[in-house]
Amino acid sequence: MQATLSNVRYSYPGASTTVLDGVSATFPEGWTGIVGNNGCGKSTLARIAAGILAPDRGTVAPAGILAAYCEQDASRPPTLLADFACAWDRTAVRLRADLGIEEGWPWRFDELSSGQQKRLQVATALWQEPDLLVLDEPTNHVDAPTRRAIVEALRSFRGVGLLISHDRALLDALVERCLCFEAGGVALRPGTYVEGAAQAALEAKSAQRQRQDAKREVARIQAEAARRSNAASQSAARRSARHLDPKDHDGKGRIKLAIYTGKDGVAGKLSTRMNARLERAQKALDGTRVPKEYAGDIWMDTEPSPRKVLLRSAARTIERGSHQLRVPELFVGNGDHIGLAGPNGAGKTTLLGCLMAEAPEGVGMLFVPQELGKDQAEAALAALREAPRSERGRVLSIVAQLNSDPDRLMDGGEASPGELRKLLLAQGILRRPALIAMDEPTNHLDLGSVEALERVLRAFPGALLLVSHDPQLLQATTDIRWQLVPEGPARDEGAEDPVDDSGAGRARHRFALTVQ
């Protein structure tokens, strides 16, 4: 089967703008990636396809299909979780094995980690064997093992799959085509995300060449039109007898003959035709759309710190609840780009917080945490609006280079988590930091923003410390890897047998940091 949307239009009640207008798309069996900037309408389109929302205009076919929608937030138990927990048919058994789901997980859902909740959410959806399955950002806040388990489970799905994601590795592992939200509409491109992005880049280059050709044509016609207009003016002057002597009957005769034969009006006719050609060329130029690019160097006045070593941390063991993290002696050089990776719950954020607290005075440091508090968000927005015009313009220019609309930050509305991250980074850049530390910087960002952030961080001349589950981001921006690896559960003295890592029991789980 296939799902088809025809000329779909949708506006949220009370909204002043239309989210979708005249969108048409056909989704065959297999996985289709839905990509685009935050707020462009990806989730709205998927909800319409799944029958959760009814379009204001347009049609969705076929009607009445069985659809399942996996929300981005997996903290709420799926509707059919209890049914899945009690099911032991072949599909349920296979999904438990593929996703590493333990028998007791459904009954203590609220105690599970975000990755475990996501596994249960995906398993419950797949167990229903829907005709259409939508997954909205399924790998947010999950570690590499959970991502691999989700990929393997989704590969077995045989219906129509819609995958909304900023996870490039996940898109490339699953999708056969991508529906790309772009300025002016949507475009369906075959292949993985990387292949679709390459095709989009070729189309952008072609559009740029067409626009340059159109500009040259307009300039050529304008020059020719000016020349012919001048010739027409001279011809009009020659048809006038005011400059002749009243007794010059021969001259008056030649003028009358030229007017009678029409030879002297050729220049004026040609000038009129050129104006029509110029109008057509200008319309062609106006109709050529090229995506706006921001290619400025935001690091032009930034240099590495004169201090060769910015951070030095002694070997230690960090205790955190039932977890134990063994850390060797660590150094952060003034130009080191370090990626910190590891499973959920291993202690990445805890370790990063310890390092930031130990930073010596005098080291210019910018720290962007994983989640921003309300006070921090309000302070950042207030600082932007109260900044001098030149500083505000510089901050907004950097925000634009990070693939966000600067006007959205100045309109007085509530900024999204992704926009706030970009704002904090832009404000910090003006202070010319020696060290930038970011915890899961790609959470809440669309693909265009992730790639823009990647370009900016890769070019940073100072020290960089990133905590991320995104292997492509770490590969592109860092050259040193700090990896947290499990060393297995350690039994407390007098404790019961070790249990799983869901938070119950008294088992201690040990991790160690390795430097690669």
C-alpha positions in Angstrom: 0.0 0.0 0.0 0.9 3.7 -0.1 -0.3 6.8 1.7 -1.1 9.9 -0.3 -1.6 13.5 0.7 -3.1 15.8 -1.9 -3.1 19.6 -1.7 -3.1 19.6 2.1 -3.6 22.8 4.0 -3.5 23.2 7.8 -3.5 26.0 10.4 -3.6 25.5 14.1 -6.7 27.1 15.8 -6.0 30.8 16.7 -2.7 30.8 14.7 -2.0 33.8 12.4 0.1 31.7 9.9 -0.5 28.5 7.9 1.7 25.6 8.8 1.0 23.6 5.6 -0.4 25.0 2.4 -0.9 23.0 -0.8 1.4 20.2 0.2 1.2 16.9 -1.8 3.2 13.8 -1.2 3.1 10.0 -1.7 4.6 7.6 0.7 5.2 4.1 -0.5 6.1 1.1 1.7 9.4 1.4 3.4 10.9 4.2 5.4 10.7 7.8 4.3 12.7 10.5 6.2 10.9 13.8 6.9 13.5 16.5 7.3 13.5 20.3 7.6 14.0 23.2 10.0 12.3 23.4 13.4 8.8 24.6 13.1 8.4 23.9 9.3 5.5 21.5 9.8 7.1 18.0 9.8 5.2 16.7 12.8 2.0 18.3 11.6 2.3 16.6 8.2 3.0 13.2 9.9 0.0 13.6 12.2 -2.2 14.3 9.3 -0.9 11.3 7.4 -1.6 9.2 10.6 -5.1 10.5 10.9 -4.5 12.3 14.2 -5.2 15.7 12.7 -7.7 16.5 9.9 -6.6 18.9 7.3 -8.4 22.2 6.7 -8.3 21.4 3.0 -7.1 18.5 0.8 -7.3 14.7 1.1 -5.5 11.8 2.7 -5.8 8.4 1.3 -6.5 5.6 2.0 -8.8 6.4 4.8 -9.3 4.2 7.9 -5.8 2.5 7.9 -4.2 1.3 11.1 -1.7 3.9 12.1 0.7 4.2 15.1 2.5 7.4 16.2 5.5 7.4 18.5 5.8 10.7 20.2 9.2 12.4 20.7 8.5 12.3 24.4 8.6 8.6 25.5 8.1 9.3 29.2 4.3 8.6 29.0 3.4 4.9 28.8 2.1 3.8 25.4 -1.7 3.2 25.2 -1.3 -0.6 24.6 1.7 -1.1 26.9 -0.2 -3.5 29.2 -1.4 -5.5 26.2 2.1 -5.8 24.9 3.4 -6.8 28.3 0.9 -9.7 28.5 1.5 -10.8 24.9 3.8 -13.8 24.2 3.0 -14.3 20.5 5.9 -14.7 18.0 6.0 -11.0 17.2 6.1 -9.9 20.9 8.8 -12.4 21.7 10.9 -11.3 18.8 10.6 -7.6 19.6 11.6 -8.2 23.2 14.7 -10.0 22.0 15.6 -7.4 19.3 15.1 -4.4 21.6 16.6 -6.0 24.7 13.4 -5.6 26.8 13.3 -7.3 30.1 10.0 -8.9 31.4 9.6 -6.5 34.3 10.1 -3.2 32.4 6.5 -2.5 31.5 5.3 -2.8 35.1 7.7 -0.1 36.4 7.7 2.1 33.4 8.2 5.3 35.4 11.4 4.0 36.9 13.1 3.2 33.6 15.7 5.3 31.9 14.7 7.4 28.8 16.4 4.8 26.5 14.5 1.9 28.1 11.2 3.9 27.8 11.9 4.6 24.2 12.6 0.8 23.5 9.2 0.0 25.1 7.4 2.7 23.1 8.9 1.4 19.8 8.2 -2.2 20.6 4.6 -1.5 21.5 4.1 0.3 18.2 5.7 -2.4 16.1 3.8 -5.1 17.9 0.5 -3.6 16.6 1.8 -4.2 13.0 0.3 -1.0 11.8 -0.1 0.0 8.1 1.5 3.3 8.8 4.1 4.0 11.5 5.4 7.4 12.5 8.5 7.9 14.7 9.2 11.5 15.8 12.8 12.0 16.9 13.2 8.4 18.2 16.9 8.8 19.2 16.8 12.0 21.3 18.5 11.3 24.6 19.4 7.7 23.8 22.8 6.1 23.8 24.5 4.2 21.0 23.3 0.7 22.1 19.7 1.9 22.2 20.1 3.5 18.8 21.4 0.2 17.3 18.6 -1.8 18.9 16.0 0.6 17.5 17.5 0.5 14.0 17.5 -3.3 13.9 13.9 -3.5 15.1 12.7 -0.9 12.6 14.4 -2.7 9.6 11.8 -5.5 10.0 8.8 -3.1 9.5 7.0 -3.8 6.2 4.4 -1.0 6.2 4.6 2.7 5.4 7.2 4.3 7.7 7.7 8.0 8.3 10.8 8.9 10.3 11.1 12.5 11.6 14.7 12.8 12.8 17.8 15.0 13.0 19.9 11.8 13.5 21.9 11.5 10.3 23.2 8.0 11.1 19.7 6.8 11.8 18.3 8.3 8.5 21.1 6.8 6.5 20.6 3.4 8.0 16.8 3.2 7.4 15.3 5.6 4.8 15.0 5.0 1.1 13.8 8.5 0.3 13.5 11.9 2.1 10.7 14.4 2.0 12.5 17.7 2.5 10.8 20.9 3.7 12.3 23.8 1.8 11.5 27.4 1.1 8.3 27.4 -0.9 7.2 23.8 -0.3 8.4 20.2 -0.1 10.6 18.1 -2.3 10.8 14.2 -2.3 14.3 13.0 -3.1 15.3 9.3 -3.5 18.0 7.8 -1.4 19.4 8.3 2.0 19.7 11.6 3.7 23.4 12.0 2.6 22.3 11.3 -1.0 19.3 13.6 -0.8 21.5 16.4 0.7 24.0 15.9 -2.1 21.2 16.2 -4.7 19.9 19.4 -2.9 23.3 20.9 -3.0 23.5 20.2 -6.8 20.1 21.8 -7.2 21.2 24.8 -5.2 24.3 25.2 -7.4 22.1 24.9 -10.5 19.7 27.6 -9.1 22.7 29.8 -8.4 24.0 29.5 -12.0 20.5 30.2 -13.3 20.2 33.3 -11.2 23.6 34.5 -12.4 22.7 33.9 -16.0 19.4 35.7 -15.4 21.2 38.7 -13.9 23.6 38.8 -16.9 20.7 38.6 -19.3 18.9 41.5 -17.5 22.1 43.6 -17.6 22.6 42.9 -21.3 19.0 43.8 -22.2 19.1 46.9 -20.1 22.2 48.1 -22.0 20.7 47.3 -25.4 17.4 48.9 -24.3 19.2 52.1 -23.3 21.0 52.2 -26.7 17.8 51.7 -28.7 16.0 54.2 -26.5 18.7 56.8 -27.3 18.4 55.9 -31.0 14.6 56.3 -30.9 15.1 59.8 -29.3 17.5 60.8 -32.0 15.0 59.5 -34.6 12.2 61.6 -33.0 14.4 64.6 -33.1 15.1 64.1 -36.8 11.3 63.9 -37.6 10.8 67.3 -36.1 10.9 70.3 -38.6 11.4 72.9 -36.0 15.1 73.1 -36.6 14.7 73.6 -40.4 14.5 76.9 -42.2 10.9 77.7 -43.2 12.0 77.9 -46.8 13.8 74.4 -46.7 11.2 72.6 -48.7 13.6 69.7 -49.6 14.3 69.0 -45.9 10.6 69.0 -45.0 10.0 66.6 -47.9 12.6 64.1 -46.7 11.0 64.1 -43.2 7.6 63.6 -44.6 8.8 60.7 -46.8 10.5 59.0 -43.8 7.3 59.2 -41.8 5.2 58.0 -44.7 7.4 55.0 -45.4 7.8 54.2 -41.7 11.6 53.9 -42.0 12.2 56.5 -39.4 10.0 54.8 -36.8 12.0 51.5 -36.7 14.2 52.6 -33.8 11.1 53.4 -31.7 9.5 50.0 -32.4 12.7 48.2 -31.6 13.0 50.1 -28.3 9.4 49.1 -27.4 10.2 45.5 -28.1 13.3 45.6 -25.9 11.3 46.9 -23.0 9.0 43.9 -23.3 12.1 41.6 -23.4 13.5 43.3 -20.4 10.3 42.8 -18.5 10.3 39.1 -19.3 14.0 38.8 -18.2 13.3 40.6 -15.0 10.4 38.2 -14.2 12.7 35.2 -14.9 15.3 36.7 -12.4 12.6 37.4 -9.8 11.4 33.8 -10.1 14.8 32.3 -9.5 15.1 31.4 -5.8 18.5 30.6 -4.2 18.8 29.5 -0.5 20.4 32.2 1.5 23.9 31.3 2.8 25.8 32.7 5.8 29.4 32.1 5.3 31.1 34.7 7.5 34.0 33.8 9.7 32.8 34.2 13.3 36.2 33.3 14.7 38.2 36.0 12.9 39.3 37.7 16.2 39.6 34.5 18.3 42.9 32.8 19.2 43.9 29.9 21.4 44.8 30.7 25.0 48.5 31.4 25.6 48.2 28.8 28.4 49.1 25.4 27.0 47.0 23.5 29.5 43.6 24.9 30.4 42.4 22.1 32.6 44.2 19.5 34.7 42.2 16.9 36.7 43.7 14.3 39.0 42.8 10.6 38.8 39.7 9.9 40.9 36.6 7.8 41.4 33.3 9.6 41.2 30.3 8.2 43.1 26.8 9.0 41.9 24.0 7.0 43.4 24.4 3.4 42.4 27.0 4.3 39.8 30.8 4.5 40.1 33.0 6.2 37.6 36.8 5.6 37.5 38.6 8.5 35.9 42.3 8.7 35.1 44.3 11.9 35.1 43.0 14.2 32.5 44.4 17.2 30.6 42.7 19.7 28.2 45.1 21.6 26.0 44.5 25.0 24.5 43.6 23.6 21.1 42.3 20.2 22.0 38.9 19.2 20.5 37.6 16.5 22.8 34.4 14.3 22.4 33.0 12.6 25.5 30.8 9.7 24.8 29.3 6.7 26.6 26.0 5.0 27.5 23.1 6.7 29.2 23.7 6.9 32.9 27.4 6.4 32.7 28.2 9.8 34.2 29.1 12.0 31.3 27.1 15.0 32.5 28.4 14.5 36.1 32.0 14.4 34.9 31.6 17.4 32.7 30.1 19.3 35.7 33.1 18.3 37.9 35.6 19.6 35.2 33.8 22.9 34.8 33.8 23.4 38.6 37.5 22.8 38.7 38.4 25.2 35.8 41.1 27.7 37.1 40.3 31.4 37.3 41.4 33.3 34.3 40.4 30.7 31.7 37.7 32.2 29.5 35.1 29.4 29.4 31.7 29.0 27.8 29.5 26.2 29.1 26.1 25.4 27.5 24.3 22.7 29.6 22.0 20.0 28.3 18.9 21.6 29.6 18.4 25.3 30.2 16.4 26.6 33.2 13.7 29.2 32.9 15.8 31.8 34.7 18.8 31.2 32.4 16.6 31.4 29.3 15.0 34.7 30.4 18.4 36.2 31.4 19.8 35.4 27.9 16.9 36.9 26.1 16.9 40.0 28.3 20.7 40.4 27.7 20.1 40.3 24.0 17.4 43.0 24.0 19.3 45.3 26.3 22.7 44.9 24.5 24.1 47.9 22.4 23.0 47.8 18.8 26.4 46.8 17.4 26.7 43.9 19.9 23.1 42.8 19.3 23.7 42.8 15.6 26.8 40.6 16.0 24.9 38.1 18.2 22.0 37.9 15.7 24.4 37.4 12.8 26.0 34.4 14.6 22.5 33.1 15.3 21.7 33.4 11.6 24.8 31.4 10.7 23.5 28.7 13.1 20.4 28.3 10.9 17.9 30.3 13.0 15.7 33.3 12.1 17.1 36.2 14.2 13.7 38.0 14.1 12.2 35.2 16.2 14.4 36.0 19.1 13.5 39.7 18.9 9.7 39.4 18.5 9.1 39.0 22.2 7.8 35.5 22.0 9.0 32.3 23.7 12.2 30.9 22.2 12.5 27.2 21.6 15.2 25.2 23.4 17.2 24.9 20.2 17.1 28.7 19.6 18.2 29.3 23.2 21.2 27.1 22.8 22.2 29.0 19.7 21.7 32.3 21.5 23.9 31.3 24.5 26.6 30.1 22.1 26.5 33.3 20.1 26.6 35.5 23.2 29.5 33.5 24.6 31.4 33.7 21.3 31.6 37.5 21.7 33.6 37.0 24.9 36.2 35.1 22.9 36.3 32.0 25.1 39.4 29.9 25.4 37.3 26.8 26.1 33.8 25.8 24.9 32.0 23.0 26.7 28.5 21.8 25.5 26.4 18.9 26.8 24.3 17.2 24.1 24.3 20.3 21.9 22.2 18.7 19.1 19.2 17.9 21.2 16.2 19.9 20.0 18.0 21.0 16.8 16.9 20.3 13.2 19.3 18.9 10.6 20.2 22.2 9.1 21.0 23.6 12.5 23.1 20.5 13.4 25.2 20.9 10.3 25.6 24.6 10.9 26.7 24.0 14.5 29.1 21.4 13.2 30.7 23.8 10.8 31.1 26.5 13.5 32.5 24.2 16.2 34.9 22.5 13.7 36.5 25.9 12.9 36.9 27.0 16.6 40.6 27.7 17.2 40.4 27.1 21.0 39.7 24.1 23.2 36.4 22.2 22.7 34.7 19.7 25.0 31.6 18.1 23.7 29.3 15.5 25.3 27.2 13.9 22.6 25.5 10.7 21.4 25.9 11.9 17.8 28.9 10.0 16.3 29.0 12.2 13.2 29.1 15.4 15.1 32.0 14.1 17.3 33.9 12.7 14.3 33.5 16.1 12.4 34.4 18.4 15.3 36.8 16.5 17.6 40.0 14.5 17.3 40.3 13.2 20.9 37.8 10.8 22.3 37.0 10.3 26.0 34.9 7.1 26.1 33.0 5.8 29.2 32.9 2.1 29.1 31.1 -0.3 31.6 33.2 -2.4 33.9 30.2 -4.5 35.1 28.2 -4.4 38.3 30.0 -4.5 41.6 28.2 -6.1 44.6 28.0 -4.0 47.8 28.9 -5.7 51.0 25.8 -7.3 52.4 23.7 -6.6 49.3 21.4 -8.9 47.4 22.4 -10.2 44.0 23.1 -7.4 41.5 20.0 -6.3 39.5 19.5 -4.3 36.3 20.4 -0.6 35.8 16.8 0.7 36.0 17.3 2.2 39.4 15.9 -0.6 41.6 18.0 -2.6 44.0 21.4 -2.0 45.5 23.6 -3.0 42.6 26.6 -0.7 41.9 27.5 -0.2 38.3 31.1 0.7 37.4 32.3 2.7 34.4 35.8 3.7 33.4 37.0 6.6 31.2 39.4 5.7 28.4 41.3 8.3 26.3 41.6 7.5 22.6 
